[in-house]
Amino acid sequence: MSWTLLVLSVIISTAIANVEKTIFTAPAAVTLPNVRPNLQDLRLTSLTPVEHTLRADLPVRFPTAQHPRGEQSWFLLSGLEQGQRYEVRICWPATQPTEFWLDVHPLTSVFDSPDLISALADYSESLPETKAVVAEDAAAGASDTAPASVLFLQIQAAADYFTLNKTLMDEPPDVKAEIILDPYILNVLPRSLVPTGIYLIACTVGAWFVASLLVGWLTSIESPKPHKE
Ligand SMILES: *[C@@H]1O[C@H](CO)[C@@H](O)[C@H](O)[C@H]1NC(C)=O
């Protein structure tokens, strides 16, 4: 009986493990100079409290000495409410084992750090031209002259599996991820915690139900009824 539950708990915890998150407090609103080049020119996709969920194919690579955290992607978190606590979550399918690092940076820390600014520039230059039109609208709020609370979101993604296929090792496919910006209610609980809690309870009850069925089935195999003559 115990091994059945062990297997089930491993399966359940693996499913939950495919979420990585970072918690932060929105910085003071700053007035961004309305001169070019500005934030829009970076062509980053924005997440805002309104447009809070984003599905993205994130580039990934196997870790190397030069890139121990794989490939980088950058996004803009804009329209934040100063002093409000948020979390950013990333969810990805279990079929694409990946290690993610999420970091939020105030604008000034990025512009003051040669490593970050060059990583951001590299990513920005790698964006396809077609993205510019979409991102321009989305980022518009961030570079208005009105004060805005804005952060950069840096996502680093390293493939976390091994294959003998050299093509795949050199160019692992993009990871289909979902990125969610979630404000905390009263700065204590993520807004989405309530439905998630209900979902997890339903999953747990379901898992226990399946476990008890399995246990019943295994018990009946282990102790077969005497054969009728
Ligand atoms: C390696 O993976 C690529 C991409 O999935 C595939 O097209 C190719 O057939 C694979 N090669 C071998 C030898 O399995």
The ligand as a Gaussian input file, in Angstrom:
#p B3LYP/6-31G(d) Opt

LIG

0 1
 C       17.030000      14.217000     -33.724000
 O       15.994000      15.145000     -33.420000
 C       15.511000      15.855000     -34.561000
 C       14.540000      16.914000     -34.069000
 O       13.561000      16.361000     -33.248000
 C       14.882000      14.863000     -35.536000
 O       14.410000      15.561000     -36.661000
 C       15.927000      13.835000     -35.927000
 O       15.316000      12.852000     -36.733000
 C       16.545000      13.186000     -34.699000
 N       17.665000      12.343000     -35.107000
 C       17.832000      11.085000     -34.684000
 C       19.054000      10.400000     -35.142000
 O       17.016000      10.549000     -33.944000

